[in-house]
Amino acid sequence: MDRADFPTRLLLEVWKEVGQHDALADSLERIAIRLRSALDVSRLVVRRFDAKTRRLDTVASALLGGAADLRGGRTQFSEADGLRVADWLRRGAARGWRQGERDPLRELVEPPGADEALVAGPLLERGEALGVVLFHSLDNALLQRTALIAALIEPLAVALSNDLRLHEIARLKEAVEAENQALRTRLQREDISDSVVGERTGLRQVMERVEQVARTDAPVLILGETGSGKEVVARAIHTRSQRADGPFLRVNCGAIPSELVDSELFGHEKGSFTGAVNTRQGWFERADGGTLFLDELGELPAAAQVRLLRVLQDGSFERVGGQRSLHVDVRIVAATHRDMDTLVADGRFRQDLWYRVNVFPIRLPPLRERVEDIAPLAAHFAQRAGRRLFGVDLVPADSDYELMRAYNWPGNVRELASVIERAAILGEGKRLDIATALGVDRLASLPAPTGAVATPQKLAVPPPSFTPPSAMTLESAMADHIVAALQKCHGRIEGPYGAAKLLAINPHTLRSRMRKLGIEWGRFRPGAEVRS
């Protein structure tokens, strides 16, 4: 094909593909097929340049002519190399290298592993560097066709620009959906995920480390007991980072069935397994441009650990049943309550993955080690419980604070929130019955936490029918909770003044649980005989 034929036929076909506004990973394969005969291209690669983070990311590649796939999806530059690449891109002049020829600029713009003849062309939009397109060939004659290649740079720059906008729209959509989900979760759980209570007291050192690491993209590992607030710290890292406008997605690795972990994390293609009726994006794709919080990382199956390692290495992965490498820009924050050193020593967690995620560990102290945070946390939960359950603000008394400081809190902040809510119900919205909610008869025998002053001589004696939580089964605790609500509502289940409304559950669900627990609602109706 001569120079005259190129713009009128092949170039028109390339522009037509670009005009489809498809994802670049899809359109580049079709473009490469059209270029194969004209340029003898063996591989076509488009890489995005990010001047702020000083790196090149492979966003799409197409293989032709037996070339090998390149696994290096990301190239991180030093400040000097980043300036050098940016300067070359802004000049807009394509460069070519013969097969096997090495050059400092080629080493920077090309992923490792390629050794074919190469022509690299800068992709610009209004003078701003978007990225680079790489034309590989097994024939050095490619270097004689740089004039033809120059004609392709403009449509490929438009294709990359369109792709970046598509990803930005998808990222903003995911961010909005993630924020909506987070807001719904907060309303349902009434947690403290929107604030960090204790950041100037018991969590001061933790928050100092959060400030240090938040402005970087380094992986973070949060270590702490169950219920100590690891998600709160993970969200604080996200909101203080440059990714704050992107999505923050939480994945509980221990709650996903092992056979579905790959599909959940990395997505799947239509028809890849029974039930895969549509193509589905995984958590990594949905978190592109933001932060992915991997809770309970120690529960991740071995097969998923291998694929997670690859994502951390170069940002690339494949959907289940897919043949094409996808690339994402995701910051990983992981958390676990497990003894990871033991898991690694036993071979249940990959050592190489452990080194990748344990770049910046943050230890979150349990509540018993930060007794100074109990009072502000209790006040916070009391206000929320009072407003949600009874429409009033509730405030713990001084004696309540003494009781709470004397308790060891094995369930940490999560247990404190539950105790406060139980105390609000037991106090019928007029006060907090902390003594009954805690079961204070057992506190006298407990050693006081560090920094606390135990006052066992002041502890009240709970009612004879009350079972201390340490000896109470989950069903017994649930039954007491429902009974307290029925007493408050005089046996009414439905309606604005019913127990179901008070407990924030469906009336049918409440009746089902009452039947299972053997609770007769009629005994709480006015005038009913109370049976012991």
Secondary structure, DSSP 4 states (H G I P E B T S, - for coil): --TTHIIIIIHHHHHHHHTT---HHHHHHHHHHHHHHHH--SEEEEEEEETTTTEEEEEEEEE-TTPPPP---EEE--HHHHHHHHHHHHHT--EEE-TT---HHHHHHS-TT--SEEEEEEEEETTEEEEEEEEEESSGGGGGGHHHHHHHHHHHHHHHHHHHHHHHHHHHHHHHHHHHHHHHHHHHH--STT--TTTTTTTHHHHHHHHHHHTS---EEEE--TTS-HHHHHHHHHHTSTTTTS-EEEEEGGGS-GGGHHHHHH-B-TTSSTT--S-B--HHHHTTTSEEEEETGGG--HHHHHHHHHHHHHSEE--BT--S-EE---EEEEEE-S-HHHHHHTTSS-HHHHHHHTTEEEE---GGG-GGGHHHHHHHHHHHHHHHHHSS-----HHHHHHHHHS--TTHHHHHHHHHHHHHHHTTTTS--HHHHHTGGGGGGSPPPTT----GGGPPPPPTTPPPGGG--HHHHHHHHHHHHHHHTTT--SSTTSHHHHHTS-HHHHHHHHHHHT--GGGGSTTPPPP-
